[in-house]
Amino acid sequence: MLCVAGTLALTSCSDYLETDSPSKTDAAFVFSTSETARAALEGAYADWANAAQNKVFGDGLFYASDVAGSDIERHPEAFSNQPGRHYPETFYQNGKYAGEYSLLSYQKENDTYAALYAVINKANIVIQSIQSSEGFEEMLAAKTESTMGQLYGEAVALKATAYRELLKYFGDVPYLSGKATDSGNLCGRDSIYDVVLDELQQAAPVMYRLGSIPGITGKNYFSRTYVEGLIGRIALEAGGYQTRRGDLTRTDGQGNALTFEQMGEPNNGATYGRRSDYKKYYELAQQYFKAVIDNPGSAVFHTTDPRKADNGREYGNPYQYFFQQMHDDDDGYADESIYEVSIAQGAGNDARPYSFGRPSTGSSKNNYPCKNYGQGRINPAFYYGMFDPNDMRRDVSCTVTGSDGAKGTEILLPFSPGSQAKGGGISFNKWDENRQKKPWTANQRKSGINGPYMRLSEAYLGYAEACAMLGNDAEAKKYLTIIRERAFPAGKANVDKFINSRGSLLEAVIDERGFEFAGEGDRRTVLIRTGLLPKKIKEIKDLTKAMIDGLTANGYYQFANGNVISSVVYTKQVDAKALNGHRLTAQCPAGKENDPVLYPSWRGVNDDWSAFGLDYNGNTNTNLAIKGLFTRLSEAEVAEALADGYTAADWGKTLVEKSDEYYKYLFYDYDYVKAPIHYWPFTPNVLSNGGFTNGYGFKNE
């Protein structure tokens, strides 16, 4: 494929995929080189692990904008303290500061961009080697799983995964095939989507499904199951809304000119829209997500919780069970996962609990748990007003308490701007070192908790979305119902009521995905590609304003779902082990929703930090009892709580005092009309070496 800056002259997909391989199969050659191919792939996987964990699914750009830049998720610190995150989060203040944005700590030279191309370059070496081997064409034509087919598919998947991340963060990028004809100039993303989707579709039939790859037992390698899910994921993005700079000619993978359906108004020379032929991508997503659902390999979608009560602790939440599995064994994988970014305990930079988990004020070493920063927080209006109180995903996804790591105790997360458990408000809760069977207490960022990069629920919801878009409402509702009913006690999912409240089945599926993946950095990309971004930003802004206005006027605000947020709550340290037999809680038992220790669910602290070195010094009051979190206490109830040793703690009052942080800077100056500038600029070295320019109003120096 030949790409020229400003224009695109593309050979067709079929031309690109042509090889010079002989027509006869040489089995001896194929099997003699499989070990060499696997060794080469390990190098590509190592580069992918670095890029994933440190750049695009752990820290780096993912940390800077994905986990804190949606209607659901937010940042913990003051807007002025972190411009390197907060301006990209807000689409550069509606685009007007894109040209003034300085390259800061989250956009370094030779960083994310270089890391992803390192993956592509190594994957291309394997792809080219296998394509030039004897029997390659016959192998593809046979459409039967094989050792060399598996290796080829993994290389194609590595390349496609890296391109998917590049396109998500930078828009149009150079396309490198590993051939001498590569120019290094910018290619339109639409042609790249088409090429990688074609390659993935050709590779999938010759790969093994999850759990059956010869010699591979874990979920940290790419399988046919992953490739089919990746096709669905990329297809939804290729057919979805994106902001495109206006100085490139847009063609598909065959070199044909494209037209687009535009939404809103241009911004900084760019428009927001989707391909006019978008439905064919939804058809592709529908096909491949269904393939994953029908044959998921060894992945298991649990609709019941297999755990049994222990030490008085109750479960009964299959969604919670998935995230508990992430904490159980360092070398294990969760049943529902299709692919996990794997990290060994004690080695490497583990972003799950540190950046996106439950915060801790512990020091960096020898604490219980050690410091966890808590970059990702939850918008309070989403927590209180959008999550159904019966939804068992809420307390898994969000928490109002963190840890005092020096004491091994539970503390309230104040709404004042800050990090760790000292501020920042309601946090993510899906990763918590208190919950590990064998926690790592020696130092921070070493917990060994994997990141679930793809799991079955995405296939269910992606399939439902594609069906809803294509008019197959019965199938869409079927899989929406499967996901929703898993998350609610029997008889309380109210699927029809939920769909009606959203105004359409498609929007219900998208919002259901928001609840399913809350706190995982998924929502921002989904809102952009579905065109729901303006609507959802307005909804959260309006709800936040109503909440703050109510707190200002009355000292409380009641949401439509019945939840009440008050200016203060009342807390008390208690000995939960003496009261209930455990310190680390699971699902709140039915009928115990008024228990200030057990509700909200899935919090507390490790049952016995002393087993890992903590000296409690006689203080076994480790858990935080909370009253008035969701209801407005009467004067009599306040008096009773104070008499029982509870103390008042500022809660909604802080939201009023810090309203700029929670309302004004929430998508700062976004006007709901102009194209959102949702990319990162190329750095000066990338521009100089590539010979191209930035778009979207970004600087070119």
N, C-alpha and C positions, 0 to 999 in steps of 0.2 A: 504494500500500500504506500503510495506516494502522497505526502502531505506538504502543502506550501502555505506559509503564513498568509492569511487573508483569503485564500481560495483553497478548494479541495479538489484534487483530481485523483479519484480512487479506482484502483482495480477492483474487480468484483470479489466477493467472498470466495467463490469457487476458484478464481485465479489465485487468490492468496493461499488457499489450502492445497493447491496442487503440489506434488512432490515428484522427485525423480526416482523413486524407489522401484526396484525390479518387481516383476509380477509373481515371483515364486517365493513361497515361504521357506525360510531356513530356520527350522525349529532350534537347531543347535546354537545358531547365532543369537536368536532371541533370548534363550535362557542363559546363555553365557554372558550376556550383557545386562541382564536384569539387576544384578548386584551393583554394577557400575552405575546404572540409571538410578537405583535407590540411593546410592551414596551421593550422587549429584543432587538428587531431590532433597536430601537431608540439609544440604547447604541452603537451598531455597526456603525450606521450612524454618531454618534458624533465622534467616533474614525476616521471614514473615512473623515469627514469634516476637522479634525485636520491634518490628513495625506495629504489630497489633498491640502488644502490651505497653509500649512506650509512646506511640504516636496516634493511633486511630481507634483503639478500643480499650485503652487503659488511660494513659496520660496523654500529653500532647494536645492536638487539636480537638480530639474527642473530649478530653478533660476540660478544655477551654470553652467549648460552645455546645456540644451535643447534650451533655448531661445537665446543662443549666440554661438552655435557651429555648424553652417551649412554654406553652400555657400551663403545663403540669410542673415542670422542674424550674428551679431558680438557683441563683448563687448565694453564698452565705455572707460575703463581705460587702462593705460599703462600695458603692459604684465607683467612687473616685479613687479607691485603693487599688482597683484591678482593671485599668483600661484595656490591658491586653486581652482580657476575656470579655469584658462587658460591652465594648463597642462591636465586636463581631456578633455577640449575642443579640444585640438590638438592630442588626442589619446596618451597622455603622450610623446609627441614629437616622434611620430612614434614608441612608445613602449619602447624606450631606457631609459626613466626615470620612468617607472612603478615601478621598484624596489627601486628607491630612493625617491619616492613620500612620503612626510610626511603627516600624518593625520592633516588636517587643519580645518578651520572653517566650511567647507561645508560637512564634513564627521565626525560627532561626534559619540561618543559611545551612544548606546541606542537611536538612532535618527530615520532616515527613515526606516531602517530595522525593528526596534522594533515597530514603529508606524503602519506599514502595517500588521505585525503579530498580533497586537492587534485587528485590524479589522477582520482578519481571525479567530482568536480564538472566538470572540463573534458571528460571523456569523456561525461558526461550532456548537455552542451551540444550535442555533435556528434550523439549518439543522438537527442535530441529534434528537432534540425533535420532530420535525414534522415527520421525517422518522420513528420514533418509535411509532407514534400515530396510532390509529385505522383508517383504510381507506386510508392510504397513497398510497399504491399500486393502489387501485381503483381510487384514485384521479388522479394519473399520467396517468393511462390507459384511463381514460375518455377524457383526452386532452381538457378539458373545463375550462374556467376561473372560479375561485372560490376564496373566501376570504382566505382560508388557502393556496391555490395554489399560490396566489399573495404573501403572506408572505414568503412562501418557496422560490419562485423565487427571491424575493428581497435579501434573505440571500445568495442564490447561486450567485447572481450577485455581492454582496458585496465581497464575497470570491474571485470570478473570477477577479474582478476589481483590488483587492489588489495583487493577484498573477501576473496579467499582468504587474503591475508597478514594482513588485519585479524582475521579469524576465527581464524587460527592463533595470533596473539599475545594477543588480548583476549577471545576467546569470543564473546559476544553483543554486538552493536554497533548503532548506528542504521543504518537503511537509507534512503538518499537516492536518489530516482529522478529528481530535477530538477523534480518537479511541485509545485504549490502545496499539495498535500495532505500533503507530507512533514512529519512532526511533530518529528523529531530525537530521539525517545525510543528506548529499546533495543528491538531486534527479536530474537527467537530466531534463532539461527544456522541452524536447520534450514530455516526458511522462506526465508532468504536464499540458502542453497545451492540450494534448488529453483528460485527465481526466476532466478538467474544461470545455472544449468545449462540451463533452458528457453531463455533468451536466446541462449546459446552454440549450442545445437542448431539454433535457427532461423537463426543467422547463418552457420554453417559452410558450407552449400551454395552461398552466393552469394559466397564468397571464393575467392581463388586459392591454389593450393598453393605450398609453399616453392619458390622459384626461378623462379616464373612471374608474380609480381606486376608489373604494368606499371610501369616506371621505378624498380624497387627491385632492387638486386643483392645487398645484404647480408642477413645473418641477424639484424639488429637491429630488424626490424619483425615484427609478428604476421601470420602466414599462416593459411590453413585447416589446414595441418599442425599448427601450434602450437595452434590452437583445439581440434582433435580431441584432441591430447594433454592440453590443459588440462581438457577435459571428463572424460577418464579420471582425471586427477590429483585433481580436485575430487570426483568421484564416489567414489573410494576414501576420501577424508576425510569426506565426508558420510555414508557408510555405516559408518564406522569408530567405534572407541571414542574418547570425549572426556569430559572432566570438565565437568559442567553444574551451574550454581548452581540452587538449588531454589526461587527466588522468582519464576520466570517460568513462565507457561503455555506449553507446547510444542505448536506446530502445524506442519503442513507448509505448502507454498506455496499450497495451496488453502484454508487455514484449518481443516483437519481436525486433531483432537486426535491426538497421538502417544503411543505407549507405547515403553518402552525395556527392553533386557536389561541388567541391572546386574551389574557385576563388583566384588567386594570390598565395603568398607564406606564409608559417607559420611565426608566430611572437611570441616569448616568450612561445613556447610550445603550441600555439593555432593556429587554422586554421579558415578561413573565408569561409563559404559555406551554402548551403541549402539542405534540405532533398531531396533525389531522388524522393520521392513520393509527391513533392510539389504541383502538379496540383490538387490533391484532396482537398487541402486547398483553392485553388482558386475557385474550384467548390462550396465549402461550403460558401465561402464569397459571391460568385455570388448569391447563393440561398437566403441568409439571408439579404443582402443589398437590393435585389429586393423586399423582403417581407416588408422592411421598406418603400421603395418607394411606393409600391402599397397600403399600409395601414399605414400611418404615425401617426394615431391617431389625436391628436389636433395640431401637428406640421404643420406649413405652410411654403412652399417654395415660396417666393414672386418673381415674375418675373417683376413686376412693382412696383413703389414707390407710396404708397397711400397718402403721405403727400402733402399738398397744400402750395403754396407760402405764406410766411408771412413776414411782415416788409421788403419787397423787396428781401427776401432770397428765392432762388430757390432750388429745390430738384431734383427729377427725377433719383435717383440712388438707386435701391432696395437693393443692397449690403450694401450701407451706412446706409440704413434704419434699417437693422438688428442690427448694432452696436449702432445706436442712441437709439434703444429700450432698450439696456443694461443700458442706462443712465437715462431712464425716471422715472421709479417708483421703489422705494426701495424694495417693495414686489411684483413686477411684473417680468415677464419672456418674453424673446424675442420669437416671433412667430416661428422662425425656429429651436429653441433649442429643443433637445430631453431630455437633462439633463444638468442642471446648478449647479455648486458648489455655493451654496447660502451663502451670508454673509449679516448680518443686518447692516445698516448704524449706525455708532457710536460705533460698537462693533467688536472686533476681529481684526485680521491682514489682511487687504485687499491688496493683491499684484497686482491686475489688474492695477490701475493707478500708484501706487508707483513704482513698479518694471518693469512693461511692458507697461507703458503708456507714454503719452507725458510729458516730464520732466518739472519741475518747480524749480526755485531757491528760492522759498519761504522758510521761516523758518518753524519749525516743528509745530508751533501753530499760529492760528489766521492770516492766510494769504490767498491769493486769486489767485490760490489755494496754499495750504501748500506744503512743499517740496515733490517733486516726483523725485526719484533717476534716473530712466531710465536705468536699467541694460541692457535691450535689445536694440541694435541699428541695423541699416540696412547697409549692405555693399554698399558703394557708387556706385560701378560698377554695382550692381544689380539694384539699384534705377534708375540710368541713362541709363544703357545699355541693361537691360533685360526686364524691364517693358515697354510694349507698351505705348506710350504717350496717346493713346486713352482709355486705360484700366482704368475704373473708380474705380478700387480697389486700384490703386497706392496711391492716396492721402488719402484714408481711412487707409491704412496700414502704410504709411510712412509720415514723416513730417520733414521739415528743420527748423521749429521754435518751441520754447517752451515758457514758461511763466516766467516773473518776478513776483513772487507771492506777493512781498511787494507792487508793484505798480499796479498789475492787467493788465500788458501790455505784448505784444508779442515781443520776441527777437529771433535773429538768433542763431542756434545751431552750434558753431564752431567745426571744425574737430580736434582741439587739444584734446589729451586724458583728460578725466575728467568725472564727473558725474553731475547730475541735468541738468540744462540748461546752465551750464558753459563750457561744452565741450562734447566730445564723438561723435559728428557728427549726421547725420540723424537718427532719432529715430522712434520707433513704434508710432502709432497714433490712434489705435483702442479704447483706453481708455483715457479719458481726463476729468478731473473734471470741466473744463470750460463748458463742454457740459451737465452737469447734470441739471435737472430742479430744484432740491433742493440740491445744493452742501453742503458738510460738511466742514466748514471752521475752526472748533475748533482745530483740530489737524490732523496730517498726518496718513496715513494707516487706515482711518476709513470711507472711502467714501461710502462703501456699494454697490459696483459694482460687480455683480456676474461674475463667470468665466464660459464660455460655453464649457463644457467638451465634449459634443457630439451634433452635429447639422446635419440637413438634407443634406447639401452639401457634408458632408463626405460620406454619403450613396450613393449619386449620383456618386461621383468620385471613391469610392471604388468599386462600381458595374462596372463602366466603366473600371477600371483597371483590374478587374477579367475577364471581357469579352474580353478585348484586349489580355490578357495573354492566354486565352483559344481559341482564334481565331474567336470570334464572333465580328468582326469589326463593323458591322452595329449598334449593340446595344452600343458598346463602343463609337462610334462616336456620336450617338444620345445623350447620356448623357453628353459627353464632350461638345457638342454644347449647351445644355441647360445651363450649368454652364458658358460657355464662353460668350454666347450671352447676358446673364443677366448683364455681367460686362462691356459691350461696348454699345455706342450709336448705334442705328439701322443701320445695313449695314456695320459696321466696325469691326466685330469680326474676319473675315477672317479665318475661321476654317481650311479650306483646306491648305491655305498658312502656317498657324501655324503648322499643322501636318507635312507638307513637310519640314519645317525649323528644326524640331526635328528629322527627319530621321525615325521615326516610330510612329505609333499610340499610343503604350504603353508609350513611352517616352513623347509624347505630353500630355497624361493624367497625368503623374507624374509631369511634369513642370506646368501644369495647376493647380494642387493641390498646388504647391509652391506659385503661385500667389494668390490663394484663401485663403491660411492659412498663408501668410507672416506675420511675427511678432507675431505668436502664439506658437512658439516652436514645431511645428509639423514636420518641414522639416528634421531635423537630423535623427530621427527614420525612416522616409520614405526612405531617401537615403541609410541608412544602410540596410534595409530589401529588397530593390529592387536591390541591387548590383550596383546602379548607382553612389555610393559614389566616387570612383576614378575619373570617368569622370567629374562629376559636380565640384569637387574640382579643377581639372585641368582647367576647363572652367573659373571659377571665378578667379583663380590665373592668368591665361593668360590675361583675360580682365582687371584685376586690374593693371597688369604690363604695358599693352598697354596704359591705361589711365594715369598712373604716368609718363611713358616715354614721352607721348605726352604733358602733362603739363610741364614737365621739358624742353623739346625742344622748345615748341611754346607758352606756356602760356595758352593753351586750348587743349581739345581733343574732337573730334566729333565721336560719336558712330554710329553704323550701322542704328539705328532707327531714326537718325537725331538729337538726343539730343546732346548738347554741354555743357561740364563742363569747366569753366574758372577759372583762378587763383584768380580772385576777382569777387565779385558781388557788387551791389549798393543798399543800403537800406535807408529807410526814415520812421520815425514814422508819422502816419496820423490818422485823426479822421474818422474812417470807418463808424461810426454811422451817422455822418453828410453827408458823401459821398453816402452811400448805404442804410441807415436805420437800419443797424445791425453791431455788432462787431464780432459775431461768424458766420463764413461763412459756407455754405453747399456745394452743387455742383456748380462749376463755370458755369454760363450760357453759352450756345453755342455761339461762336463768341466773347467771352470775355477773351480768353486765353492770350491776351496781357495786360490784366488789372493786374497791379502789386500787387493789394490788394486781388483780387478774385481768382487769380491763383498763385500757386497750390491751389486746393480746400481744404475744411474741416480743416480750421485752425482759426486764430484770437483768440479772448478771449471772455469770458462770456459777454453777452449783457449789463449787468448792475451789476457789482460787488458791487456797492454802496447799492443795496438792501440787501446785506448780510454783510454790515458793512464797506466796503472800502471807505475812503475819497480820492477822486481823486486829491484833492488840485488844482483843475482847469486844470489838465492835462488830456485832453480827446483824446490826440493823442495815442491811445492804440494799434493800429494795425501796422504791419510792411509791408510796400510796398517793393517789391524786383524786381530789374531789372537785367537781365543778368544771370538768374538762369539756363536757358536751351538754350540760344542763345548767340553768341559772339557779344557783342555790338561794333559798329563802333566807330571811334574816335569822330564823330559828335554826336552819341547817348550818349557817355560817357560825353561829354561836356554839352549836354542838361540836362542830369541827375544831374550833379554836380551843374549846374545853378539853378536847381529846388529844391535844398536842399538835394539831395541824397549824401551819403558818401560811400567811398569804404570800403569793408570788405573782409579780407582774406578768401578765399574759397578753391579752388583747390591748391593754393599755400601751404596750410598747409598739404595737402596730400603728397606733394613732401617732405616737411620738416620732416614729420612723416611717411615716407614710410615703415620703419621697422614695425610699428604698423599695417599698412594696407595691407602690402604685405608679408614681411618676416615671421611674426608671425601668419599669416593666415594659419592654419593647418601646423604649424612649422615642417619642415623636413619631412613631409609626402611624401612617395616615390611612391604612387599609386599602389604598388605591395604587400607589407606586410599586413597581417591581421590587421585591425584597432582595437586597444584596447579601446573599447567604453564603458567599465564598470567602476564601482567604486569598490574599494577593501572592503572586510569585515574588520571590525575593530577588534582589539585584543580581546575584550571581547566576540564578536560574535564567533570568532575562538575558543577561550578557552571553551566557554559554549557549542558550537556545536560539538567540537571534530573533525573539518575538517580543511582544509587548503585553502589559497588563490591560485588561478591560475593566468595566464596571466602575470606572472613576478612580481606580487605584493608581498610585504613583508608579512611574517607570524608572525610578532611580533610588 
